[in-house]
């Protein structure tokens, strides 16, 4: 990797750089490609360490009680890091904590950063997992101090040395330089704006000249997601267009990810941003089919909440293209006739395309009866059957910010999203008639319910009142 690198690992009281604190720092310093030294220190976070973190790291409140606070280490640490590239596993986490702690000490810190997770993915794309435990197993590395800062930093240095032999120094250097290249941030993203971006769930809006909305998005981590739009090799053509026109960034923090998504969809509808595909999205759709009339092929229909009580409606898809692709895949797996499955958009004589490719049992040419095909199609479509609304009336999905205590209740009735409420008064104002169907919200809620994650579900009176 680059000649002057510091392999860094931090242990912290939690996952939010905005609210949590560093409890241990570990550095392995490389100068001119050679090991130049190591340094580690416990850090007093001036708050209790959660039990789960103590169990994971072995670092207790007693151990950090006499350790220096970060402010006491900041000057000497900044000197150690000056002019060095930072290398860390899941670097956005460590670098974000480091910048935040320096800012609390009245210092502005920035450096080129190499994420060794991204490096491993680029060097070994066929590996399923690139977390540190998986890499330890793959490379037969023993770490006696796993989940301690210096122990994990040493592992990163060992990995770098191994990777210089396989896949080779040239590949490691090339990818490392690409990852370390600082993204060319738009002028609107000044240092002050970047530093202010919170590492919390929320929705954001990119504005152009005259306040016009360019793009709306949401994320579990606003800071990481906003900066990712302009991160060098990961930048899309759309991101490049946004960067050229960007004048201002706005964001709204939400207690949870569901609320962030729902707020973003609301903003898309209200602002019609230029570069959101969702601003021009098609209505969600589904397949409608009645087994009692097997000669009539499934038909694509616009999905409405009322359809969830209909036994003849299958699947919930973002577009007609996605619906056809899903059914075509199932047709291939089960040798269904594309014509009888409703996949031929233009009627034609003779066998269907699947029959010509020997992927159809011949319902289109009489080799299989319509009844037999219908029975097989019914079995296939059963896997796409829509989930019935499992409650007698409306429910609220509670999201709570564990740091601020702020709570929102997202109200649904028969899969319709009625809105968010932060008080009894706001809850009373929600109107079932004003609800809307949101496919992503349906998928998120259905997934939560199917996994039995109902702790945050609050049954309400019918209609959300």
C-alpha positions as CSV (number, residue, x, y, z in Angstrom):
1,X,0.0,0.0,0.0
2,X,1.1,3.6,0.1
3,X,4.5,4.3,1.7
4,X,3.4,6.3,4.8
5,X,0.3,4.7,6.3
6,X,-1.2,4.4,9.7
7,X,-3.2,1.3,10.3
8,X,-5.9,2.4,12.7
9,X,-8.5,0.7,14.9
10,X,-10.8,2.3,17.5
11,X,-13.0,0.8,20.2
12,X,-16.0,2.9,21.1
13,X,-19.1,3.0,23.4
14,X,-21.4,2.5,20.4
15,X,-22.0,3.1,16.7
16,X,-22.8,6.8,16.5
17,X,-19.8,9.2,16.2
18,X,-22.2,12.0,17.1
19,X,-23.3,10.5,20.4
20,X,-20.8,7.8,21.4
21,X,-17.1,8.1,22.4
22,X,-13.8,6.4,21.8
23,X,-12.5,4.1,24.5
24,X,-9.3,2.8,22.9
25,X,-7.0,3.8,20.0
26,X,-4.5,1.5,18.3
27,X,-2.0,2.5,15.6
28,X,0.5,0.6,13.5
29,X,2.7,3.2,11.8
30,X,4.4,2.5,8.5
31,X,7.1,4.7,7.0
32,X,8.6,4.1,3.6
33,X,6.8,0.8,3.5
34,X,8.4,-0.5,6.7
35,X,7.1,-0.9,10.2
36,X,8.1,2.3,12.1
37,X,6.3,1.7,15.4
38,X,3.1,1.0,17.3
39,X,1.0,3.1,19.8
40,X,-2.1,2.4,21.8
41,X,-4.0,4.1,24.6
42,X,-7.2,3.6,26.5
43,X,-9.4,6.7,26.4
44,X,-11.8,7.9,29.2
45,X,-15.2,8.5,27.5
46,X,-16.6,10.2,30.7
47,X,-19.6,7.9,30.4
48,X,-20.5,4.3,31.3
49,X,-19.4,1.7,28.7
50,X,-22.4,-0.5,27.7
51,X,-22.3,-4.0,29.0
52,X,-22.3,-5.4,25.5
53,X,-19.2,-3.4,24.6
54,X,-17.5,-4.5,27.8
55,X,-18.2,-8.1,27.0
56,X,-17.0,-7.8,23.4
57,X,-13.8,-5.8,24.0
58,X,-13.0,-6.7,27.6
59,X,-12.6,-3.0,28.3
60,X,-14.4,-2.0,31.6
61,X,-15.3,1.2,33.2
62,X,-12.6,0.6,35.8
63,X,-9.9,0.3,33.1
64,X,-10.7,3.7,31.5
65,X,-11.4,5.6,34.7
66,X,-7.7,6.7,35.0
67,X,-7.1,6.9,31.3
68,X,-6.7,10.3,29.6
69,X,-9.7,11.9,27.8
70,X,-9.4,12.3,24.1
71,X,-8.7,16.0,24.6
72,X,-5.6,15.2,26.5
73,X,-4.3,12.9,23.6
74,X,-5.4,15.1,20.7
75,X,-2.3,17.1,20.2
76,X,0.2,14.2,20.3
77,X,-2.2,12.0,18.2
78,X,-2.5,14.7,15.5
79,X,1.3,14.8,15.3
80,X,1.5,11.1,14.9
81,X,-1.1,11.2,12.1
82,X,0.1,14.3,10.3
83,X,0.8,13.6,6.6
84,X,-0.2,10.0,6.9
85,X,-2.9,8.0,5.0
86,X,-5.3,6.3,7.4
87,X,-6.1,2.6,6.7
88,X,-9.0,1.0,8.7
89,X,-11.5,-1.8,8.3
90,X,-14.9,-0.1,7.6
91,X,-12.9,3.1,7.6
92,X,-16.0,5.4,7.5
93,X,-16.7,4.3,11.1
94,X,-13.2,4.9,12.5
95,X,-12.5,8.0,10.5
96,X,-15.9,9.5,11.4
97,X,-15.2,9.0,15.1
98,X,-11.7,10.4,14.8
99,X,-12.9,13.6,13.0
100,X,-15.7,14.1,15.5
101,X,-13.4,13.7,18.5
102,X,-10.9,16.1,17.1
103,X,-13.7,18.6,16.4
104,X,-14.8,18.3,20.0
105,X,-11.2,19.2,21.0
106,X,-11.3,22.3,18.8
107,X,-9.2,20.8,16.0
108,X,-10.0,20.2,12.3
109,X,-8.7,16.9,11.0
110,X,-8.7,15.3,7.6
111,X,-6.6,12.7,5.8
112,X,-6.6,10.4,2.8
113,X,-8.4,7.2,3.8
114,X,-8.2,3.6,2.7
115,X,-11.0,1.3,3.7
116,X,-9.6,-2.2,3.9
117,X,-13.1,-3.7,3.5
118,X,-13.4,-2.0,0.1
119,X,-9.8,-3.0,-0.7
120,X,-10.5,-6.7,0.1
121,X,-13.6,-6.6,-2.0
122,X,-11.7,-5.2,-5.0
123,X,-8.8,-7.6,-4.6
124,X,-10.9,-10.7,-3.9
125,X,-14.3,-10.1,-5.5
126,X,-15.2,-13.8,-5.4
127,X,-15.1,-14.0,-1.6
128,X,-18.6,-13.9,0.0
129,X,-17.5,-12.1,3.1
130,X,-14.9,-9.5,3.7
131,X,-15.3,-8.7,7.4
132,X,-12.2,-9.1,9.6
133,X,-13.2,-12.4,11.1
134,X,-13.7,-13.9,7.6
135,X,-10.3,-12.5,6.4
136,X,-8.6,-13.9,9.5
137,X,-9.9,-17.4,8.7
138,X,-9.1,-17.1,4.9
139,X,-5.5,-16.1,5.6
140,X,-4.9,-18.3,8.6
141,X,-4.0,-15.3,10.8
142,X,-4.2,-15.7,14.6
143,X,-5.2,-12.6,16.6
144,X,-4.8,-13.0,20.4
145,X,-6.3,-9.5,21.0
146,X,-9.3,-9.5,18.7
147,X,-11.6,-6.6,19.4
148,X,-8.8,-4.6,21.0
149,X,-7.6,-1.6,19.1
150,X,-3.9,-2.5,18.7
151,X,-4.6,-6.2,18.1
152,X,-7.0,-5.4,15.2
153,X,-4.7,-2.7,13.7
154,X,-1.8,-5.3,13.7
155,X,-4.1,-7.7,11.7
156,X,-4.6,-5.0,9.0
157,X,-0.8,-4.7,8.7
158,X,-0.4,-8.4,8.4
159,X,-3.1,-8.6,5.7
160,X,-1.4,-5.8,3.7
161,X,1.8,-7.8,3.7
162,X,0.1,-11.0,2.6
163,X,-1.8,-9.2,-0.2
164,X,1.5,-7.8,-1.6
165,X,2.3,-11.5,-2.4
166,X,-1.2,-12.5,-3.5
167,X,-2.7,-10.9,-5.6
168,X,0.5,-8.8,-5.8
169,X,2.0,-5.4,-4.9
170,X,1.0,-3.8,-8.2
171,X,-2.7,-4.5,-7.7
172,X,-2.6,-3.5,-4.0
173,X,-0.9,-0.2,-4.8
174,X,-3.3,0.6,-7.7
175,X,-6.5,-0.1,-5.7
176,X,-5.1,1.6,-2.6
177,X,-4.4,4.8,-4.5
178,X,-7.8,4.8,-6.1
179,X,-9.5,4.4,-2.7
180,X,-7.3,7.0,-1.0
181,X,-8.0,9.6,-3.7
182,X,-10.0,12.3,-2.0
183,X,-13.4,12.8,-3.7
184,X,-13.8,16.1,-5.5
185,X,-16.6,17.5,-3.4
186,X,-18.9,20.1,-4.9
187,X,-18.4,23.7,-3.8
188,X,-21.7,23.6,-1.9
189,X,-20.2,20.9,0.4
190,X,-17.8,23.1,2.3
191,X,-15.9,21.8,5.3
192,X,-18.5,23.3,7.6
193,X,-21.3,21.4,5.8
194,X,-19.4,18.2,5.8
195,X,-18.6,18.5,9.5
196,X,-22.3,19.2,10.3
197,X,-23.7,16.2,8.5
198,X,-25.0,13.9,11.2
199,X,-24.4,10.1,11.3
200,X,-28.1,9.4,12.0
201,X,-31.1,8.2,9.9
202,X,-32.8,10.9,7.9
203,X,-33.8,12.3,4.5
204,X,-31.8,14.8,2.4
205,X,-32.4,17.1,-0.5
206,X,-29.9,18.4,-3.0
207,X,-30.9,21.8,-4.3
208,X,-29.7,23.6,-7.4
209,X,-30.1,27.2,-8.5
210,X,-33.2,29.1,-7.3
211,X,-33.8,26.3,-4.8
212,X,-34.9,23.7,-7.4
213,X,-34.8,20.2,-6.0
214,X,-32.2,18.0,-7.9
215,X,-32.4,14.8,-5.8
216,X,-34.0,13.4,-2.7
217,X,-32.6,10.4,-0.8
218,X,-32.7,8.7,2.6
219,X,-30.3,6.7,4.7
220,X,-29.6,5.1,8.0
221,X,-26.4,7.3,8.0
222,X,-26.9,10.7,6.4
223,X,-23.2,11.7,6.4
224,X,-22.0,8.5,4.8
225,X,-24.8,8.5,2.2
226,X,-24.5,12.1,1.2
227,X,-20.7,11.9,0.8
228,X,-21.0,8.6,-1.1
229,X,-22.7,10.5,-4.0
230,X,-19.4,12.2,-4.7
231,X,-16.9,9.5,-3.8
232,X,-14.6,9.2,-6.8
233,X,-14.9,5.7,-8.4
234,X,-18.3,5.1,-6.9
235,X,-19.9,8.2,-8.5
236,X,-22.7,7.5,-11.0
237,X,-23.4,9.7,-14.1
238,X,-26.4,11.0,-12.2
239,X,-24.2,12.0,-9.3
240,X,-21.9,13.8,-11.6
241,X,-24.8,15.9,-13.0
242,X,-26.0,16.7,-9.5
243,X,-22.5,17.7,-8.4
244,X,-22.3,20.2,-11.3
245,X,-25.6,21.9,-10.3
246,X,-25.5,21.5,-6.5
247,X,-25.9,24.8,-4.6
248,X,-27.3,23.7,-1.2
249,X,-27.9,20.6,0.9
250,X,-30.8,20.2,3.4
251,X,-31.4,17.3,5.7
252,X,-33.9,16.2,8.3
253,X,-33.0,13.8,11.0
254,X,-35.5,11.0,11.8
255,X,-35.6,8.5,14.8
256,X,-35.4,5.5,12.4
257,X,-34.8,4.2,8.9
258,X,-38.5,3.6,8.1
259,X,-39.3,7.2,8.9
260,X,-36.4,8.4,6.8
261,X,-37.6,6.4,3.8
262,X,-41.2,7.6,4.2
263,X,-40.2,11.2,4.6
264,X,-38.0,10.9,1.4
265,X,-40.9,9.5,-0.6
266,X,-43.1,12.4,0.6
267,X,-40.5,14.9,-0.4
268,X,-40.2,13.2,-3.8
269,X,-43.9,13.6,-4.4
270,X,-43.9,17.2,-3.2
271,X,-40.7,18.5,-4.9
272,X,-40.5,16.4,-8.0
273,X,-36.7,16.4,-8.0
274,X,-35.1,16.3,-11.5
275,X,-32.8,13.3,-11.0
276,X,-35.1,11.0,-8.9
277,X,-36.3,8.0,-10.9
278,X,-39.0,7.7,-8.3
279,X,-40.3,11.1,-9.4
280,X,-41.4,9.4,-12.6
281,X,-42.1,6.0,-11.1
282,X,-44.9,3.7,-12.3
283,X,-47.5,2.6,-9.9
284,X,-46.8,-0.6,-8.1
285,X,-48.4,-3.6,-9.9
286,X,-49.4,-7.2,-9.4
287,X,-50.6,-10.2,-11.3
288,X,-54.3,-10.9,-11.3
289,X,-55.5,-14.4,-12.2
290,X,-58.4,-16.7,-11.5
291,X,-57.7,-20.4,-11.4
292,X,-61.4,-21.1,-12.3
293,X,-60.9,-19.6,-15.8
294,X,-57.5,-21.2,-16.7
295,X,-57.9,-20.3,-20.4
296,X,-57.5,-16.6,-19.4
297,X,-53.8,-15.7,-18.8
298,X,-52.7,-13.7,-15.8
299,X,-53.1,-9.9,-16.3
300,X,-50.9,-7.1,-14.9
301,X,-52.9,-4.7,-12.8
302,X,-52.1,-1.6,-10.7
303,X,-51.8,-2.6,-7.1
304,X,-54.2,-1.1,-4.6
305,X,-54.5,-1.8,-0.9
306,X,-57.9,-3.4,-1.4
307,X,-56.2,-6.1,-3.5
308,X,-54.6,-7.5,-0.4
309,X,-57.9,-9.1,0.5
310,X,-58.3,-10.6,-3.0
311,X,-57.2,-14.2,-3.4
312,X,-56.6,-13.7,-7.1
313,X,-53.9,-11.0,-6.9
314,X,-50.2,-12.1,-6.7
315,X,-47.0,-10.3,-6.0
316,X,-46.1,-6.7,-5.3
317,X,-43.7,-5.2,-7.9
318,X,-42.3,-1.7,-8.4
319,X,-42.8,-1.8,-12.2
320,X,-44.4,-3.9,-14.9
321,X,-40.9,-4.8,-16.1
322,X,-40.0,-6.2,-12.6
323,X,-43.3,-8.1,-12.5
324,X,-42.7,-9.7,-15.9
325,X,-39.1,-10.5,-15.0
326,X,-40.1,-12.3,-11.8
327,X,-42.8,-14.3,-13.5
328,X,-40.6,-15.2,-16.4
329,X,-37.9,-16.5,-14.0
330,X,-40.6,-18.7,-12.3
331,X,-41.9,-19.8,-15.7
332,X,-38.4,-21.0,-16.7
333,X,-37.9,-22.8,-13.4
334,X,-41.2,-24.7,-13.7
335,X,-41.5,-25.1,-17.4
336,X,-44.6,-23.0,-17.7
337,X,-46.0,-21.8,-21.1
338,X,-45.2,-18.1,-21.6
339,X,-48.5,-17.6,-23.4
340,X,-50.7,-19.2,-20.8
341,X,-48.7,-17.4,-18.1
342,X,-49.4,-14.0,-19.6
343,X,-45.9,-13.3,-20.7
344,X,-46.5,-12.9,-24.4
345,X,-47.4,-9.3,-24.9
346,X,-48.1,-9.8,-28.6
347,X,-50.3,-12.8,-29.7
348,X,-48.6,-15.1,-32.1
349,X,-49.4,-18.4,-33.8
350,X,-47.7,-21.6,-33.1
351,X,-45.6,-22.5,-30.0
352,X,-44.6,-19.9,-27.5
353,X,-40.9,-18.8,-27.2
354,X,-40.4,-21.1,-24.2
355,X,-41.6,-24.1,-26.2
356,X,-39.2,-23.3,-29.0
357,X,-36.4,-23.3,-26.4
358,X,-37.7,-26.5,-24.9
359,X,-38.7,-24.8,-21.6
360,X,-42.5,-25.3,-22.0
361,X,-44.4,-28.6,-21.6
362,X,-46.6,-27.6,-24.6
363,X,-49.8,-26.1,-23.3
364,X,-49.6,-23.7,-26.3
365,X,-49.6,-26.5,-28.8
366,X,-51.9,-28.9,-27.0
367,X,-49.3,-31.2,-25.6
368,X,-50.4,-30.3,-22.1
369,X,-54.0,-29.6,-21.1
370,X,-55.0,-26.1,-20.0
371,X,-56.2,-27.7,-16.7
372,X,-52.9,-29.3,-16.0
373,X,-51.0,-26.1,-16.8
374,X,-53.4,-24.1,-14.6
375,X,-52.8,-26.4,-11.6
376,X,-49.0,-26.0,-12.0
377,X,-49.4,-22.2,-12.4
378,X,-51.5,-22.0,-9.3
379,X,-48.8,-23.7,-7.3
380,X,-46.2,-21.3,-8.6
381,X,-48.3,-18.2,-8.0
382,X,-49.1,-19.3,-4.5
383,X,-45.6,-18.3,-3.5
384,X,-46.4,-14.7,-4.6
385,X,-49.7,-14.4,-2.7
386,X,-50.1,-11.1,-1.0
387,X,-50.0,-11.0,2.7
388,X,-53.4,-10.2,4.2
389,X,-53.6,-7.3,6.7
390,X,-53.1,-9.2,10.0
391,X,-54.8,-6.6,12.3
392,X,-58.4,-5.7,12.9
393,X,-57.6,-2.0,12.4
394,X,-54.8,0.5,12.2
395,X,-51.4,0.0,13.8
396,X,-48.5,2.3,14.7
397,X,-44.9,1.4,14.1
398,X,-42.8,3.1,16.8
399,X,-39.3,4.3,16.0
400,X,-37.2,5.8,18.8
401,X,-33.8,7.6,18.7
402,X,-31.9,6.0,21.5
403,X,-29.7,9.0,21.9
404,X,-32.3,11.8,21.9
405,X,-35.3,9.9,23.0
406,X,-37.3,11.4,20.2
407,X,-40.2,9.1,19.1
408,X,-42.3,8.8,16.0
409,X,-45.3,6.6,15.4
410,X,-45.9,5.6,11.7
411,X,-49.5,4.7,11.2
412,X,-50.7,2.1,8.7
413,X,-54.1,0.7,8.0
414,X,-54.6,-2.2,5.6
415,X,-51.1,-1.5,4.2
416,X,-51.9,2.2,3.5
417,X,-49.5,4.6,5.1
418,X,-51.6,7.3,6.9
419,X,-48.7,9.4,8.2
420,X,-46.4,10.0,11.2
421,X,-47.6,11.2,14.7
422,X,-45.5,12.5,17.5
423,X,-48.3,13.2,19.9
424,X,-51.9,12.2,20.6
425,X,-53.2,15.3,18.9
426,X,-51.3,14.5,15.7
427,X,-52.5,10.9,15.9
428,X,-56.1,12.1,16.1
429,X,-55.6,14.2,13.0
430,X,-54.6,11.3,10.7
431,X,-57.3,10.4,8.2
432,X,-57.6,6.9,6.8
433,X,-59.1,8.4,3.6
434,X,-55.8,10.2,3.0
435,X,-53.6,7.1,3.1
436,X,-51.4,6.0,0.3
437,X,-49.9,2.7,-0.7
438,X,-46.1,2.6,-0.7
439,X,-44.4,-0.6,-2.0
440,X,-41.2,-0.1,-0.1
441,X,-43.0,0.6,3.1
442,X,-45.2,-2.5,2.5
443,X,-42.1,-4.6,2.0
444,X,-40.4,-3.2,5.1
445,X,-43.4,-3.7,7.3
446,X,-44.2,-7.2,5.9
447,X,-40.6,-8.2,6.6
448,X,-40.8,-6.9,10.1
449,X,-44.0,-8.8,10.8
450,X,-42.8,-12.0,9.1
451,X,-39.7,-12.0,11.3
452,X,-41.9,-11.6,14.4
453,X,-40.4,-8.2,15.2
454,X,-43.6,-6.9,16.7
455,X,-42.2,-5.2,19.8
456,X,-42.6,-1.8,18.3
457,X,-46.1,-2.5,16.8
458,X,-48.9,-0.6,18.6
459,X,-52.4,-1.7,17.7
460,X,-54.8,1.3,17.3
461,X,-58.5,1.7,16.7
462,X,-59.8,1.1,13.2
463,X,-59.0,3.9,10.9
464,X,-56.0,5.2,12.9
465,X,-58.1,7.4,15.3
